[in-house]
């Protein structure tokens, strides 16, 4: 999942590192990286000078969420997602879903346009040390370049396929670099849990260049995916998530 991957507190300190995009590059000429092996996360910061934040940053994602402070002043996130055709991309590490313009969220009075969403196995942020089977991360960007990631955590339920995955999975591109268009109307709102309680913290993209200044919102309630849906994804990508990063004393807050 790539991009990887945010209002006094919600909008504070969200400026991205100068010169870095809120949306991860898919430029084939960029220095290649991976989730394991000789180009794995432990050496991302050494692969390219542009990736140094991956090893030197102090607001890196994902993290282990624990000890969150209740802040009743945090506002609900407004979701304005619309259904539309999407394009699936296999970038060799995860599946990215490119959306048409029009879907957005409002956080602290600021509008953030949905750019793309991606899937990660296991889910990237942990809760008290526990990782879920898969996560979907929805990346948004404001008109001034600030970024917000909404992370939805997914757990296995043998008899409960996820409706949105049921639309996407039959067309999953199997080979790196391959894409597939999904003409059926796909609404990412289908990933949202019924309870919109969340944790929030300042973090980064979870892929190189690991740009910081990204506000993360992680839903407390998990949604389900069937065993077959999870196996279909892990058959393509054994692992597609970054290891947990040091919080460096960052404050984690909860809205409920």
Secondary structure, 3 states (H helix, E strand, C coil): CCCCCCCHHHHCCCCCCCCCCCCCCCCCCCCCCCCCHHHCHHHHHHHCHHHCHHHHCCCCCCCEECCCEECCCCCCCEEECCCEEEEEEECCCCEEEEECCCCEEEECCEEEEEEEEEEECCCCCEECCECCCEEEEEEEEECCCCEEEEEEEEEECCCCCCHHHHHHHHHCCCCCCCEEEEEEEECHHHHCCCCCCEEEEEEECCCCCCCEEEEEEEECCCEEECHHHHHHHHCCCCCCCCCCCCCCCCCCEECC
